[in-house]
């Protein structure tokens, strides 16, 4: 079992920055990939960033160069630095962790990011 708790969302102006954190607890030693999805009203949940336990990262083109994912394995925490935010980045951001050999996926509760002037 793994529990994920996100923090760091909020209201920011276009062009601004935020840093999201996701702390994992429980049986964290079996966590492989961690990452973030987001979901805006009326839209499907989409992958924002992912990072393996070895530090390899993956981003969709929509956020590449603006968002950076990092991971502190000692703290069982993954971070998402959001820079140059745009209106269309407004969404609930969900942290996830893939656990064990079957990659069972655990989700956090979500944190709201609102980009508005």
Backbone as XML, in Angstrom:
<?xml version="1.0"?>
<chain id="A" units="angstrom">
  <residue number="1" name="UNK">
    <atom name="N" x="0.841" y="-1.189" z="0.000"/>
    <atom name="CA" x="0.000" y="0.000" z="0.000"/>
    <atom name="C" x="0.880" y="1.244" z="0.000"/>
  </residue>
  <residue number="2" name="UNK">
    <atom name="N" x="0.438" y="2.213" z="-0.770"/>
    <atom name="CA" x="1.156" y="3.490" z="-0.853"/>
    <atom name="C" x="0.152" y="4.615" z="-0.718"/>
  </residue>
  <residue number="3" name="UNK">
    <atom name="N" x="0.525" y="5.628" z="0.028"/>
    <atom name="CA" x="-0.295" y="6.835" z="0.135"/>
    <atom name="C" x="0.492" y="7.996" z="-0.470"/>
  </residue>
  <residue number="4" name="UNK">
    <atom name="N" x="-0.211" y="8.819" z="-1.227"/>
    <atom name="CA" x="0.407" y="9.971" z="-1.887"/>
    <atom name="C" x="-0.311" y="11.241" z="-1.456"/>
  </residue>
  <residue number="5" name="UNK">
    <atom name="N" x="0.460" y="12.229" z="-1.045"/>
    <atom name="CA" x="-0.112" y="13.503" z="-0.618"/>
    <atom name="C" x="0.555" y="14.626" z="-1.407"/>
  </residue>
  <residue number="6" name="UNK">
    <atom name="N" x="-0.262" y="15.365" z="-2.154"/>
    <atom name="CA" x="0.244" y="16.462" z="-2.968"/>
    <atom name="C" x="0.117" y="17.785" z="-2.223"/>
  </residue>
  <residue number="7" name="UNK">
    <atom name="N" x="0.935" y="18.728" z="-2.628"/>
    <atom name="CA" x="0.849" y="20.087" z="-2.118"/>
    <atom name="C" x="1.458" y="21.027" z="-3.148"/>
  </residue>
  <residue number="8" name="UNK">
    <atom name="N" x="1.163" y="22.326" z="-2.983"/>
    <atom name="CA" x="1.822" y="23.325" z="-3.810"/>
    <atom name="C" x="0.977" y="23.964" z="-4.879"/>
  </residue>
  <residue number="9" name="UNK">
    <atom name="N" x="-0.254" y="23.535" z="-5.051"/>
    <atom name="CA" x="-1.098" y="24.175" z="-6.050"/>
    <atom name="C" x="-1.518" y="25.564" z="-5.614"/>
  </residue>
  <residue number="10" name="UNK">
    <atom name="N" x="-2.177" y="26.267" z="-6.524"/>
    <atom name="CA" x="-2.651" y="27.591" z="-6.188"/>
    <atom name="C" x="-3.006" y="28.406" z="-7.410"/>
  </residue>
  <residue number="11" name="UNK">
    <atom name="N" x="-3.152" y="29.703" z="-7.182"/>
    <atom name="CA" x="-3.512" y="30.659" z="-8.232"/>
    <atom name="C" x="-2.261" y="31.417" z="-8.653"/>
  </residue>
  <residue number="12" name="UNK">
    <atom name="N" x="-2.038" y="31.499" z="-9.953"/>
    <atom name="CA" x="-0.846" y="32.168" z="-10.454"/>
    <atom name="C" x="-1.199" y="32.899" z="-11.744"/>
  </residue>
  <residue number="13" name="UNK">
    <atom name="N" x="-0.502" y="33.976" z="-12.023"/>
    <atom name="CA" x="-0.735" y="34.732" z="-13.247"/>
    <atom name="C" x="-0.033" y="34.058" z="-14.424"/>
  </residue>
  <residue number="14" name="UNK">
    <atom name="N" x="-0.496" y="34.314" z="-15.624"/>
    <atom name="CA" x="0.204" y="33.771" z="-16.800"/>
    <atom name="C" x="1.667" y="34.189" z="-16.798"/>
  </residue>
  <residue number="15" name="UNK">
    <atom name="N" x="2.526" y="33.245" z="-17.141"/>
    <atom name="CA" x="3.953" y="33.492" z="-17.105"/>
    <atom name="C" x="4.599" y="33.173" z="-15.771"/>
  </residue>
  <residue number="16" name="UNK">
    <atom name="N" x="3.790" y="32.930" z="-14.767"/>
    <atom name="CA" x="4.300" y="32.645" z="-13.440"/>
    <atom name="C" x="4.743" y="31.208" z="-13.260"/>
  </residue>
  <residue number="17" name="UNK">
    <atom name="N" x="5.126" y="30.904" z="-12.026"/>
    <atom name="CA" x="5.658" y="29.573" z="-11.708"/>
    <atom name="C" x="5.016" y="29.024" z="-10.443"/>
  </residue>
  <residue number="18" name="UNK">
    <atom name="N" x="4.987" y="27.718" z="-10.364"/>
    <atom name="CA" x="4.568" y="26.997" z="-9.167"/>
    <atom name="C" x="5.422" y="25.750" z="-9.039"/>
  </residue>
  <residue number="19" name="UNK">
    <atom name="N" x="5.517" y="25.249" z="-7.823"/>
    <atom name="CA" x="6.194" y="23.980" z="-7.594"/>
    <atom name="C" x="5.261" y="23.062" z="-6.820"/>
  </residue>
  <residue number="20" name="UNK">
    <atom name="N" x="4.965" y="21.929" z="-7.432"/>
    <atom name="CA" x="4.129" y="20.929" z="-6.791"/>
    <atom name="C" x="5.003" y="19.857" z="-6.154"/>
  </residue>
  <residue number="21" name="UNK">
    <atom name="N" x="4.540" y="19.352" z="-5.021"/>
    <atom name="CA" x="5.241" y="18.256" z="-4.347"/>
    <atom name="C" x="4.281" y="17.100" z="-4.131"/>
  </residue>
  <residue number="22" name="UNK">
    <atom name="N" x="4.825" y="15.912" z="-4.101"/>
    <atom name="CA" x="4.032" y="14.715" z="-3.840"/>
    <atom name="C" x="4.870" y="13.786" z="-2.970"/>
  </residue>
  <residue number="23" name="UNK">
    <atom name="N" x="4.420" y="13.603" z="-1.737"/>
    <atom name="CA" x="5.144" y="12.773" z="-0.783"/>
    <atom name="C" x="4.478" y="11.408" z="-0.685"/>
  </residue>
  <residue number="24" name="UNK">
    <atom name="N" x="5.273" y="10.375" z="-0.832"/>
    <atom name="CA" x="4.774" y="9.007" z="-0.740"/>
    <atom name="C" x="5.106" y="8.412" z="0.624"/>
  </residue>
  <residue number="25" name="UNK">
    <atom name="N" x="4.189" y="7.604" z="1.117"/>
    <atom name="CA" x="4.420" y="6.879" z="2.365"/>
    <atom name="C" x="3.867" y="5.467" z="2.218"/>
  </residue>
  <residue number="26" name="UNK">
    <atom name="N" x="4.256" y="4.604" z="3.143"/>
    <atom name="CA" x="3.839" y="3.214" z="3.064"/>
    <atom name="C" x="4.970" y="2.355" z="2.517"/>
  </residue>
  <residue number="27" name="UNK">
    <atom name="N" x="4.625" y="1.423" z="1.650"/>
    <atom name="CA" x="5.614" y="0.493" z="1.080"/>
    <atom name="C" x="6.319" y="1.135" z="-0.112"/>
  </residue>
  <residue number="28" name="UNK">
    <atom name="N" x="7.057" y="2.186" z="0.164"/>
    <atom name="CA" x="7.644" y="2.994" z="-0.910"/>
    <atom name="C" x="8.800" y="2.310" z="-1.618"/>
  </residue>
  <residue number="29" name="UNK">
    <atom name="N" x="9.369" y="1.285" z="-1.020"/>
    <atom name="CA" x="10.558" y="0.656" z="-1.607"/>
    <atom name="C" x="10.253" y="-0.051" z="-2.914"/>
  </residue>
  <residue number="30" name="UNK">
    <atom name="N" x="8.953" y="-0.313" z="-3.165"/>
    <atom name="CA" x="8.584" y="-0.987" z="-4.408"/>
    <atom name="C" x="8.078" y="-0.028" z="-5.476"/>
  </residue>
  <residue number="31" name="UNK">
    <atom name="N" x="8.175" y="1.286" z="-5.216"/>
    <atom name="CA" x="7.726" y="2.257" z="-6.211"/>
    <atom name="C" x="8.733" y="2.339" z="-7.353"/>
  </residue>
  <residue number="32" name="UNK">
    <atom name="N" x="8.248" y="2.299" z="-8.566"/>
    <atom name="CA" x="9.090" y="2.425" z="-9.754"/>
    <atom name="C" x="8.910" y="3.823" z="-10.346"/>
  </residue>
  <residue number="33" name="UNK">
    <atom name="N" x="8.001" y="3.958" z="-11.275"/>
    <atom name="CA" x="7.762" y="5.245" z="-11.915"/>
    <atom name="C" x="6.832" y="6.099" z="-11.046"/>
  </residue>
  <residue number="34" name="UNK">
    <atom name="N" x="7.137" y="7.370" z="-10.971"/>
    <atom name="CA" x="6.237" y="8.354" z="-10.380"/>
    <atom name="C" x="6.014" y="9.456" z="-11.401"/>
  </residue>
  <residue number="35" name="UNK">
    <atom name="N" x="4.910" y="10.154" z="-11.234"/>
    <atom name="CA" x="4.661" y="11.219" z="-12.199"/>
    <atom name="C" x="3.420" y="12.011" z="-11.876"/>
  </residue>
  <residue number="36" name="UNK">
    <atom name="N" x="3.025" y="12.805" z="-12.864"/>
    <atom name="CA" x="1.882" y="13.699" z="-12.716"/>
    <atom name="C" x="0.995" y="13.632" z="-13.956"/>
  </residue>
  <residue number="37" name="UNK">
    <atom name="N" x="-0.307" y="13.627" z="-13.699"/>
    <atom name="CA" x="-1.311" y="13.839" z="-14.716"/>
    <atom name="C" x="-2.060" y="15.119" z="-14.353"/>
  </residue>
  <residue number="38" name="UNK">
    <atom name="N" x="-2.813" y="15.616" z="-15.298"/>
    <atom name="CA" x="-3.709" y="16.727" z="-15.008"/>
    <atom name="C" x="-5.032" y="16.512" z="-15.724"/>
  </residue>
  <residue number="39" name="UNK">
    <atom name="N" x="-6.050" y="17.145" z="-15.152"/>
    <atom name="CA" x="-7.378" y="17.052" z="-15.756"/>
    <atom name="C" x="-8.090" y="18.383" z="-15.610"/>
  </residue>
  <residue number="40" name="UNK">
    <atom name="N" x="-8.439" y="18.956" z="-16.752"/>
    <atom name="CA" x="-9.214" y="20.181" z="-16.782"/>
    <atom name="C" x="-10.688" y="19.826" z="-16.954"/>
  </residue>
  <residue number="41" name="UNK">
    <atom name="N" x="-11.593" y="20.703" z="-16.549"/>
    <atom name="CA" x="-13.023" y="20.418" z="-16.680"/>
    <atom name="C" x="-13.401" y="20.070" z="-18.117"/>
  </residue>
  <residue number="42" name="UNK">
    <atom name="N" x="-14.092" y="18.943" z="-18.283"/>
    <atom name="CA" x="-14.527" y="18.524" z="-19.605"/>
    <atom name="C" x="-13.483" y="17.807" z="-20.424"/>
  </residue>
  <residue number="43" name="UNK">
    <atom name="N" x="-12.283" y="17.682" z="-19.873"/>
    <atom name="CA" x="-11.192" y="17.025" z="-20.608"/>
    <atom name="C" x="-10.814" y="15.707" z="-19.951"/>
  </residue>
  <residue number="44" name="UNK">
    <atom name="N" x="-10.158" y="14.868" z="-20.741"/>
    <atom name="CA" x="-9.617" y="13.628" z="-20.186"/>
    <atom name="C" x="-8.352" y="13.922" z="-19.387"/>
  </residue>
  <residue number="45" name="UNK">
    <atom name="N" x="-8.044" y="13.026" z="-18.495"/>
    <atom name="CA" x="-6.799" y="13.150" z="-17.739"/>
    <atom name="C" x="-5.633" y="12.908" z="-18.691"/>
  </residue>
  <residue number="46" name="UNK">
    <atom name="N" x="-4.626" y="13.785" z="-18.635"/>
    <atom name="CA" x="-3.489" y="13.652" z="-19.530"/>
    <atom name="C" x="-2.186" y="13.633" z="-18.743"/>
  </residue>
  <residue number="47" name="UNK">
    <atom name="N" x="-1.218" y="12.879" z="-19.266"/>
    <atom name="CA" x="0.093" y="12.804" z="-18.647"/>
    <atom name="C" x="0.810" y="14.133" z="-18.796"/>
  </residue>
  <residue number="48" name="UNK">
    <atom name="N" x="1.420" y="14.572" z="-17.706"/>
    <atom name="CA" x="2.191" y="15.810" z="-17.705"/>
    <atom name="C" x="3.686" y="15.518" z="-17.633"/>
  </residue>
  <residue number="49" name="UNK">
    <atom name="N" x="4.078" y="14.579" z="-16.783"/>
    <atom name="CA" x="5.488" y="14.249" z="-16.622"/>
    <atom name="C" x="5.606" y="12.946" z="-15.875"/>
  </residue>
  <residue number="50" name="UNK">
    <atom name="N" x="6.695" y="12.227" z="-16.142"/>
    <atom name="CA" x="6.970" y="10.982" z="-15.443"/>
    <atom name="C" x="8.464" y="10.854" z="-15.228"/>
  </residue>
  <residue number="51" name="UNK">
    <atom name="N" x="8.826" y="10.144" z="-14.163"/>
    <atom name="CA" x="10.233" y="9.944" z="-13.849"/>
    <atom name="C" x="10.417" y="8.547" z="-13.260"/>
  </residue>
  <residue number="52" name="UNK">
    <atom name="N" x="11.432" y="7.858" z="-13.730"/>
    <atom name="CA" x="11.720" y="6.527" z="-13.201"/>
    <atom name="C" x="12.552" y="6.635" z="-11.923"/>
  </residue>
  <residue number="53" name="UNK">
    <atom name="N" x="12.717" y="5.519" z="-11.248"/>
    <atom name="CA" x="13.536" y="5.518" z="-10.041"/>
    <atom name="C" x="14.994" y="5.854" z="-10.362"/>
  </residue>
  <residue number="54" name="UNK">
    <atom name="N" x="15.398" y="5.638" z="-11.605"/>
    <atom name="CA" x="16.755" y="5.970" z="-12.021"/>
    <atom name="C" x="16.919" y="7.387" z="-12.525"/>
  </residue>
  <residue number="55" name="UNK">
    <atom name="N" x="15.802" y="8.121" z="-12.633"/>
    <atom name="CA" x="15.875" y="9.522" z="-13.011"/>
    <atom name="C" x="15.548" y="9.834" z="-14.464"/>
  </residue>
  <residue number="56" name="UNK">
    <atom name="N" x="15.191" y="8.849" z="-15.265"/>
    <atom name="CA" x="14.791" y="9.123" z="-16.639"/>
    <atom name="C" x="13.423" y="9.792" z="-16.640"/>
  </residue>
  <residue number="57" name="UNK">
    <atom name="N" x="13.274" y="10.800" z="-17.500"/>
    <atom name="CA" x="12.047" y="11.595" z="-17.505"/>
    <atom name="C" x="11.335" y="11.530" z="-18.853"/>
  </residue>
  <residue number="58" name="UNK">
    <atom name="N" x="10.056" y="11.871" z="-18.815"/>
    <atom name="CA" x="9.239" y="11.872" z="-20.010"/>
    <atom name="C" x="8.225" y="12.995" z="-19.901"/>
  </residue>
  <residue number="59" name="UNK">
    <atom name="N" x="8.075" y="13.770" z="-20.982"/>
    <atom name="CA" x="7.134" y="14.887" z="-21.018"/>
    <atom name="C" x="6.396" y="14.888" z="-22.352"/>
  </residue>
  <residue number="60" name="UNK">
    <atom name="N" x="5.141" y="15.321" z="-22.356"/>
    <atom name="CA" x="4.478" y="15.561" z="-23.639"/>
    <atom name="C" x="4.969" y="16.889" z="-24.215"/>
  </residue>
  <residue number="61" name="UNK">
    <atom name="N" x="4.771" y="17.083" z="-25.503"/>
    <atom name="CA" x="5.248" y="18.311" z="-26.151"/>
    <atom name="C" x="4.603" y="19.556" z="-25.561"/>
  </residue>
  <residue number="62" name="UNK">
    <atom name="N" x="3.393" y="19.430" z="-25.036"/>
    <atom name="CA" x="2.671" y="20.595" z="-24.532"/>
    <atom name="C" x="3.350" y="21.251" z="-23.332"/>
  </residue>
  <residue number="63" name="UNK">
    <atom name="N" x="4.183" y="20.515" z="-22.614"/>
    <atom name="CA" x="4.831" y="21.086" z="-21.429"/>
    <atom name="C" x="6.352" y="21.021" z="-21.506"/>
  </residue>
  <residue number="64" name="UNK">
    <atom name="N" x="6.876" y="20.375" z="-22.522"/>
    <atom name="CA" x="8.330" y="20.214" z="-22.627"/>
    <atom name="C" x="9.000" y="21.582" z="-22.681"/>
  </residue>
  <residue number="65" name="UNK">
    <atom name="N" x="10.042" y="21.758" z="-21.876"/>
    <atom name="CA" x="10.744" y="23.025" z="-21.807"/>
    <atom name="C" x="10.170" y="23.989" z="-20.781"/>
  </residue>
  <residue number="66" name="UNK">
    <atom name="N" x="8.970" y="23.720" z="-20.290"/>
    <atom name="CA" x="8.346" y="24.587" z="-19.285"/>
    <atom name="C" x="8.231" y="23.887" z="-17.929"/>
  </residue>
  <residue number="67" name="UNK">
    <atom name="N" x="7.947" y="22.597" z="-17.951"/>
    <atom name="CA" x="7.775" y="21.838" z="-16.715"/>
    <atom name="C" x="8.982" y="20.930" z="-16.507"/>
  </residue>
  <residue number="68" name="UNK">
    <atom name="N" x="9.347" y="20.761" z="-15.249"/>
    <atom name="CA" x="10.458" y="19.877" z="-14.908"/>
    <atom name="C" x="10.074" y="18.987" z="-13.740"/>
  </residue>
  <residue number="69" name="UNK">
    <atom name="N" x="10.226" y="17.698" z="-13.929"/>
    <atom name="CA" x="9.953" y="16.752" z="-12.859"/>
    <atom name="C" x="11.274" y="16.314" z="-12.237"/>
  </residue>
  <residue number="70" name="UNK">
    <atom name="N" x="11.264" y="16.158" z="-10.929"/>
    <atom name="CA" x="12.444" y="15.665" z="-10.227"/>
    <atom name="C" x="11.989" y="14.765" z="-9.086"/>
  </residue>
  <residue number="71" name="UNK">
    <atom name="N" x="12.942" y="14.070" z="-8.533"/>
    <atom name="CA" x="12.574" y="13.050" z="-7.539"/>
    <atom name="C" x="13.679" y="12.937" z="-6.504"/>
  </residue>
  <residue number="72" name="UNK">
    <atom name="N" x="13.266" y="12.883" z="-5.259"/>
    <atom name="CA" x="14.189" y="12.656" z="-4.151"/>
    <atom name="C" x="13.834" y="11.300" z="-3.555"/>
  </residue>
  <residue number="73" name="UNK">
    <atom name="N" x="14.570" y="10.285" z="-3.932"/>
    <atom name="CA" x="14.245" y="8.930" z="-3.490"/>
    <atom name="C" x="14.408" y="8.768" z="-1.981"/>
  </residue>
  <residue number="74" name="UNK">
    <atom name="N" x="15.335" y="9.501" z="-1.389"/>
    <atom name="CA" x="15.546" y="9.414" z="0.056"/>
    <atom name="C" x="14.328" y="9.937" z="0.820"/>
  </residue>
  <residue number="75" name="UNK">
    <atom name="N" x="13.655" y="10.934" z="0.240"/>
    <atom name="CA" x="12.469" y="11.523" z="0.869"/>
    <atom name="C" x="11.177" y="10.958" z="0.306"/>
  </residue>
  <residue number="76" name="UNK">
    <atom name="N" x="11.285" y="10.057" z="-0.655"/>
    <atom name="CA" x="10.101" y="9.471" z="-1.302"/>
    <atom name="C" x="9.165" y="10.565" z="-1.812"/>
  </residue>
  <residue number="77" name="UNK">
    <atom name="N" x="9.746" y="11.559" z="-2.419"/>
    <atom name="CA" x="8.991" y="12.726" z="-2.876"/>
    <atom name="C" x="9.332" y="13.026" z="-4.331"/>
  </residue>
  <residue number="78" name="UNK">
    <atom name="N" x="8.305" y="13.360" z="-5.089"/>
    <atom name="CA" x="8.485" y="13.802" z="-6.458"/>
    <atom name="C" x="7.978" y="15.237" z="-6.559"/>
  </residue>
  <residue number="79" name="UNK">
    <atom name="N" x="8.666" y="16.023" z="-7.370"/>
    <atom name="CA" x="8.360" y="17.435" z="-7.526"/>
    <atom name="C" x="8.040" y="17.731" z="-8.988"/>
  </residue>
  <residue number="80" name="UNK">
    <atom name="N" x="7.219" y="18.736" z="-9.188"/>
    <atom name="CA" x="6.943" y="19.219" z="-10.534"/>
    <atom name="C" x="7.062" y="20.732" z="-10.516"/>
  </residue>
  <residue number="81" name="UNK">
    <atom name="N" x="8.093" y="21.235" z="-11.186"/>
    <atom name="CA" x="8.293" y="22.674" z="-11.329"/>
    <atom name="C" x="7.577" y="23.123" z="-12.581"/>
  </residue>
  <residue number="82" name="UNK">
    <atom name="N" x="6.635" y="24.050" z="-12.414"/>
    <atom name="CA" x="5.846" y="24.569" z="-13.523"/>
    <atom name="C" x="6.269" y="26.014" z="-13.777"/>
  </residue>
  <residue number="83" name="UNK">
    <atom name="N" x="6.853" y="26.249" z="-14.936"/>
    <atom name="CA" x="7.279" y="27.598" z="-15.324"/>
    <atom name="C" x="6.521" y="28.065" z="-16.557"/>
  </residue>
  <residue number="84" name="UNK">
    <atom name="N" x="6.560" y="29.363" z="-16.783"/>
    <atom name="CA" x="5.923" y="29.959" z="-17.970"/>
    <atom name="C" x="4.490" y="29.459" z="-18.125"/>
  </residue>
  <residue number="85" name="UNK">
    <atom name="N" x="3.733" y="29.513" z="-17.034"/>
    <atom name="CA" x="2.389" y="28.942" z="-17.028"/>
    <atom name="C" x="1.458" y="29.700" z="-17.961"/>
  </residue>
  <residue number="86" name="UNK">
    <atom name="N" x="0.567" y="28.933" z="-18.573"/>
    <atom name="CA" x="-0.404" y="29.470" z="-19.516"/>
    <atom name="C" x="-1.817" y="29.198" z="-18.990"/>
  </residue>
  <residue number="87" name="UNK">
    <atom name="N" x="-2.791" y="29.922" z="-19.547"/>
    <atom name="CA" x="-4.180" y="29.704" z="-19.129"/>
    <atom name="C" x="-4.557" y="28.228" z="-19.261"/>
  </residue>
  <residue number="88" name="UNK">
    <atom name="N" x="-4.100" y="27.611" z="-20.336"/>
    <atom name="CA" x="-4.486" y="26.230" z="-20.609"/>
    <atom name="C" x="-3.834" y="25.203" z="-19.681"/>
  </residue>
  <residue number="89" name="UNK">
    <atom name="N" x="-2.948" y="25.662" z="-18.805"/>
    <atom name="CA" x="-2.374" y="24.760" z="-17.803"/>
    <atom name="C" x="-3.295" y="24.615" z="-16.588"/>
  </residue>
  <residue number="90" name="UNK">
    <atom name="N" x="-4.361" y="25.386" z="-16.555"/>
    <atom name="CA" x="-5.317" y="25.301" z="-15.453"/>
    <atom name="C" x="-5.942" y="23.912" z="-15.413"/>
  </residue>
  <residue number="91" name="UNK">
    <atom name="N" x="-5.842" y="23.253" z="-14.267"/>
    <atom name="CA" x="-6.344" y="21.888" z="-14.126"/>
    <atom name="C" x="-6.108" y="21.426" z="-12.699"/>
  </residue>
  <residue number="92" name="UNK">
    <atom name="N" x="-6.686" y="20.280" z="-12.386"/>
    <atom name="CA" x="-6.312" y="19.570" z="-11.171"/>
    <atom name="C" x="-5.148" y="18.653" z="-11.532"/>
  </residue>
  <residue number="93" name="UNK">
    <atom name="N" x="-4.081" y="18.751" z="-10.778"/>
    <atom name="CA" x="-2.889" y="17.951" z="-11.026"/>
    <atom name="C" x="-2.843" y="16.791" z="-10.026"/>
  </residue>
  <residue number="94" name="UNK">
    <atom name="N" x="-2.682" y="15.591" z="-10.574"/>
    <atom name="CA" x="-2.673" y="14.373" z="-9.766"/>
    <atom name="C" x="-1.313" y="13.705" z="-9.834"/>
  </residue>
  <residue number="95" name="UNK">
    <atom name="N" x="-0.800" y="13.379" z="-8.691"/>
    <atom name="CA" x="0.429" y="12.603" z="-8.598"/>
    <atom name="C" x="0.076" y="11.116" z="-8.671"/>
  </residue>
  <residue number="96" name="UNK">
    <atom name="N" x="0.971" y="10.322" z="-9.251"/>
    <atom name="CA" x="0.763" y="8.880" z="-9.247"/>
    <atom name="C" x="2.074" y="8.158" z="-8.989"/>
  </residue>
  <residue number="97" name="UNK">
    <atom name="N" x="1.939" y="6.916" z="-8.576"/>
    <atom name="CA" x="3.109" y="6.052" z="-8.364"/>
    <atom name="C" x="2.777" y="4.652" z="-8.841"/>
  </residue>
  <residue number="98" name="UNK">
    <atom name="N" x="3.673" y="4.063" z="-9.599"/>
    <atom name="CA" x="3.528" y="2.688" z="-10.060"/>
    <atom name="C" x="4.335" y="1.794" z="-9.137"/>
  </residue>
  <residue number="99" name="UNK">
    <atom name="N" x="3.650" y="0.795" z="-8.579"/>
    <atom name="CA" x="4.210" y="0.030" z="-7.458"/>
    <atom name="C" x="4.342" y="-1.433" z="-7.801"/>
  </residue>
  <residue number="100" name="UNK">
    <atom name="N" x="5.460" y="-2.031" z="-7.508"/>
    <atom name="CA" x="5.633" y="-3.463" z="-7.640"/>
    <atom name="C" x="5.816" y="-3.927" z="-9.065"/>
  </residue>
  <residue number="101" name="UNK">
    <atom name="N" x="5.993" y="-5.251" z="-9.212"/>
    <atom name="CA" x="6.283" y="-5.845" z="-10.516"/>
    <atom name="C" x="5.119" y="-5.721" z="-11.492"/>
  </residue>
  <residue number="102" name="UNK">
    <atom name="N" x="3.908" y="-5.596" z="-10.989"/>
    <atom name="CA" x="2.738" y="-5.442" z="-11.853"/>
    <atom name="C" x="2.354" y="-3.983" z="-12.059"/>
  </residue>
  <residue number="103" name="UNK">
    <atom name="N" x="3.183" y="-3.080" z="-11.528"/>
    <atom name="CA" x="2.965" y="-1.644" z="-11.702"/>
    <atom name="C" x="1.554" y="-1.216" z="-11.290"/>
  </residue>
  <residue number="104" name="UNK">
    <atom name="N" x="1.152" y="-1.661" z="-10.116"/>
    <atom name="CA" x="-0.129" y="-1.183" z="-9.585"/>
    <atom name="C" x="-0.024" y="0.326" z="-9.385"/>
  </residue>
  <residue number="105" name="UNK">
    <atom name="N" x="-1.041" y="1.045" z="-9.854"/>
    <atom name="CA" x="-0.978" y="2.502" z="-9.831"/>
    <atom name="C" x="-1.755" y="3.057" z="-8.641"/>
  </residue>
  <residue number="106" name="UNK">
    <atom name="N" x="-1.084" y="3.911" z="-7.902"/>
    <atom name="CA" x="-1.696" y="4.651" z="-6.819"/>
    <atom name="C" x="-1.791" y="6.129" z="-7.209"/>
  </residue>
  <residue number="107" name="UNK">
    <atom name="N" x="-2.835" y="6.794" z="-6.708"/>
    <atom name="CA" x="-3.081" y="8.197" z="-7.040"/>
    <atom name="C" x="-3.149" y="9.047" z="-5.781"/>
  </residue>
  <residue number="108" name="UNK">
    <atom name="N" x="-2.715" y="10.291" z="-5.944"/>
    <atom name="CA" x="-2.940" y="11.269" z="-4.908"/>
    <atom name="C" x="-4.326" y="11.869" z="-5.051"/>
  </residue>
  <residue number="109" name="UNK">
    <atom name="N" x="-4.662" y="12.794" z="-4.157"/>
    <atom name="CA" x="-6.009" y="13.367" z="-4.126"/>
    <atom name="C" x="-6.180" y="14.514" z="-5.105"/>
  </residue>
  <residue number="110" name="UNK">
    <atom name="N" x="-5.074" y="15.017" z="-5.625"/>
    <atom name="CA" x="-5.131" y="16.108" z="-6.588"/>
    <atom name="C" x="-4.918" y="17.459" z="-5.943"/>
  </residue>
  <residue number="111" name="UNK">
    <atom name="N" x="-4.321" y="18.363" z="-6.708"/>
    <atom name="CA" x="-4.126" y="19.734" z="-6.250"/>
    <atom name="C" x="-4.457" y="20.673" z="-7.408"/>
  </residue>
  <residue number="112" name="UNK">
    <atom name="N" x="-5.202" y="21.726" z="-7.103"/>
    <atom name="CA" x="-5.696" y="22.629" z="-8.146"/>
    <atom name="C" x="-4.622" y="23.645" z="-8.519"/>
  </residue>
  <residue number="113" name="UNK">
    <atom name="N" x="-4.412" y="23.790" z="-9.811"/>
    <atom name="CA" x="-3.564" y="24.851" z="-10.354"/>
    <atom name="C" x="-4.451" y="25.721" z="-11.240"/>
  </residue>
  <residue number="114" name="UNK">
    <atom name="N" x="-4.516" y="27.007" z="-10.921"/>
    <atom name="CA" x="-5.328" y="27.944" z="-11.693"/>
    <atom name="C" x="-4.439" y="29.061" z="-12.208"/>
  </residue>
  <residue number="115" name="UNK">
    <atom name="N" x="-4.433" y="29.226" z="-13.513"/>
    <atom name="CA" x="-3.664" y="30.297" z="-14.148"/>
    <atom name="C" x="-4.660" y="31.341" z="-14.620"/>
  </residue>
  <residue number="116" name="UNK">
    <atom name="N" x="-4.573" y="32.514" z="-14.010"/>
    <atom name="CA" x="-5.555" y="33.556" z="-14.303"/>
    <atom name="C" x="-4.945" y="34.931" z="-14.061"/>
  </residue>
  <residue number="117" name="UNK">
    <atom name="N" x="-5.375" y="35.887" z="-14.861"/>
    <atom name="CA" x="-4.913" y="37.249" z="-14.661"/>
    <atom name="C" x="-5.918" y="38.037" z="-13.833"/>
  </residue>
</chain>
